[in-house]
Amino acid sequence: MRVGVADTTFSRVNMGAIAIGELKKHASVAIERVTVPGIKDLPVACKKLIEERRCEIVMALGMPGGKEKDKLCAHEASQGLIMCQLMTNHHIIEVFVHEDEANDDAELAWLAEQRTREHAENAVKLVLHPEALTRDAGTGQRQGFPDAGPAHR
C-alpha cells in the first residue's frame, strides 16, 4: 500500500512527521510526502499524490489560524479536498486542527499530535481493515479530544 502525506509549512506542529511515524506503526506501507505552504495548496498536492505518485489514500494535514478569514480558507480547502476525492475516486483523510480549538500552545500541540495519530490509524483501517470501522459505527468516535460516545434514548 502507498499512502500520501500532504502537510503545510503554515502548521505550527510537524503533523507530517507524526502521521508518517503512526502509519509505520500500523502497517508496512510506502509513504509519499509533499509539503506545501498552506491549506489551500493541499487539494492539488493530494491530487498529484494520487495521480502521479499512485497513492491509494492520502492524508491532508493542516492547521488553520483562529481568525474568521482562516476559517473561510479552511472551508475552501475542505471543498477542494472533497472535489479531489470525487475526481480521483480515492479517499483523502482531512486532518485540520484549528488554532482556536486549544486554550494554549501545549494543548494545541497535544491536539495536533492526537488527531493526526488517530486519523493515520483510520487511513490504514479504511484501506486495509474496513470492517474495523464498521464495528465502530455509531459509537461517537472523535479524533483528538475524547470520544462523544453513542447517543442514548
C-alpha positions as CSV (number, residue, x, y, z in Angstrom):
1,M,0.0,0.0,0.0
2,R,1.2,3.5,-0.8
3,V,0.0,6.3,1.4
4,G,0.3,10.0,0.6
5,V,1.0,12.6,3.3
6,A,0.5,16.2,2.4
7,D,1.2,18.8,5.0
8,T,1.9,22.6,5.3
9,T,4.6,24.9,6.4
10,F,1.8,27.1,8.0
11,S,1.1,24.5,10.6
12,R,2.8,25.1,14.0
13,V,3.3,21.3,14.5
14,N,5.1,18.9,12.2
15,M,2.0,16.9,11.5
16,G,3.5,15.1,8.5
17,A,6.3,13.6,10.6
18,I,3.7,12.5,13.2
19,A,1.5,10.9,10.5
20,I,4.4,9.0,9.0
21,G,5.5,7.6,12.3
22,E,2.0,6.5,13.2
23,L,1.4,5.0,9.7
24,K,4.5,2.9,10.1
25,K,3.3,1.6,13.4
26,H,0.1,0.2,12.0
27,A,1.2,-1.2,8.6
28,S,4.0,-1.8,6.3
29,V,3.4,1.0,3.8
30,A,5.3,3.0,1.3
31,I,4.9,6.7,2.1
32,E,5.0,9.6,-0.3
33,R,5.2,13.0,1.4
34,V,4.8,16.5,0.0
35,T,4.8,19.8,1.9
36,V,3.1,22.9,0.6
37,P,2.8,26.4,2.0
38,G,-0.8,26.5,3.2
39,I,-4.1,24.6,3.4
40,K,-5.4,25.9,0.1
41,D,-2.5,24.2,-1.6
42,L,-3.4,20.8,-0.2
43,P,-6.1,19.8,-2.8
44,V,-3.7,19.9,-5.8
45,A,-0.9,18.3,-3.7
46,C,-3.3,15.4,-2.8
47,K,-4.4,15.0,-6.4
48,K,-0.8,14.8,-7.6
49,L,0.0,12.2,-4.8
50,I,-2.9,10.1,-6.1
51,E,-2.4,10.5,-9.8
52,E,1.3,10.9,-10.2
53,R,2.7,9.0,-7.2
54,R,-0.1,6.3,-7.2
55,C,-1.1,6.7,-3.6
56,E,-4.1,4.6,-2.6
57,I,-5.1,7.0,0.2
58,V,-3.9,10.4,1.2
59,M,-3.8,12.3,4.5
60,A,-4.2,16.1,4.1
61,L,-2.7,17.8,7.3
62,G,-3.2,21.5,8.1
63,M,-3.6,24.0,10.9
64,P,-5.8,26.9,10.0
65,G,-5.5,30.0,12.1
66,G,-8.1,31.2,14.5
67,K,-9.4,34.2,12.6
68,E,-12.6,34.3,10.5
69,K,-10.6,34.6,7.3
70,D,-8.7,31.4,8.3
71,K,-11.9,29.6,8.8
72,L,-13.0,30.6,5.4
73,C,-9.8,29.4,3.9
74,A,-10.1,26.1,5.7
75,H,-13.6,25.7,4.3
76,E,-12.4,26.4,0.8
77,A,-9.6,23.9,1.2
78,S,-12.0,21.3,2.5
79,Q,-14.3,21.8,-0.5
80,G,-11.2,21.4,-2.8
81,L,-10.3,18.2,-1.0
82,I,-13.8,16.8,-1.4
83,M,-13.7,17.7,-5.1
84,C,-10.4,15.9,-5.4
85,Q,-11.8,12.8,-3.8
86,L,-14.7,12.8,-6.3
87,M,-12.4,13.4,-9.2
88,T,-9.9,10.7,-8.3
89,N,-12.2,8.1,-6.6
90,H,-9.7,8.0,-3.7
91,H,-10.2,8.9,0.0
92,I,-8.4,11.9,1.4
93,I,-8.4,12.0,5.2
94,E,-8.7,15.7,6.1
95,V,-6.8,16.4,9.3
96,F,-7.3,20.0,10.2
97,V,-6.5,21.4,13.7
98,H,-7.8,24.9,14.1
99,E,-5.7,27.1,16.4
100,D,-8.8,28.2,18.3
101,E,-9.6,24.7,19.3
102,A,-7.0,24.8,22.0
103,N,-6.6,27.0,25.1
104,D,-2.8,27.3,24.7
105,D,0.2,26.1,22.7
106,A,0.7,23.0,24.8
107,E,-2.9,21.9,24.2
108,L,-2.6,22.8,20.5
109,A,0.5,20.6,20.1
110,W,-1.2,17.8,22.0
111,L,-4.3,18.0,19.9
112,A,-2.4,18.1,16.6
113,E,-0.5,15.0,17.6
114,Q,-3.5,13.1,18.9
115,R,-5.8,13.9,15.9
116,T,-3.0,13.1,13.4
117,R,-2.2,9.8,15.1
118,E,-5.9,8.7,15.3
119,H,-6.5,9.7,11.6
120,A,-3.4,7.9,10.5
121,E,-4.9,4.7,12.1
122,N,-8.2,5.5,10.4
123,A,-6.4,5.7,7.0
124,V,-4.9,2.3,7.5
125,K,-8.2,0.8,8.6
126,L,-10.1,2.4,5.6
127,V,-7.8,0.7,3.1
128,L,-6.7,-2.5,4.8
129,H,-9.3,-3.2,7.5
130,P,-12.6,-1.5,6.7
131,E,-14.5,-4.0,8.9
132,A,-12.8,-2.3,11.9
133,L,-14.5,1.0,11.0
134,T,-17.9,-0.8,10.6
135,R,-17.6,-2.2,14.1
136,D,-17.2,1.4,15.4
137,A,-20.2,2.8,13.5
138,G,-22.5,4.9,15.7
139,T,-20.0,5.0,18.7
140,G,-19.3,8.7,18.5
141,Q,-15.6,8.4,17.7
142,R,-13.7,11.7,17.8
143,Q,-10.1,12.3,16.7
144,G,-8.1,14.3,19.2
145,F,-10.5,15.1,22.0
146,P,-12.4,12.3,23.9
147,D,-15.0,10.3,22.1
148,A,-18.5,11.6,22.4
149,G,-19.9,8.0,22.7
150,P,-23.2,6.8,21.3
151,A,-26.5,8.8,21.9
152,H,-29.0,7.1,24.2
153,R,-32.7,7.4,24.4
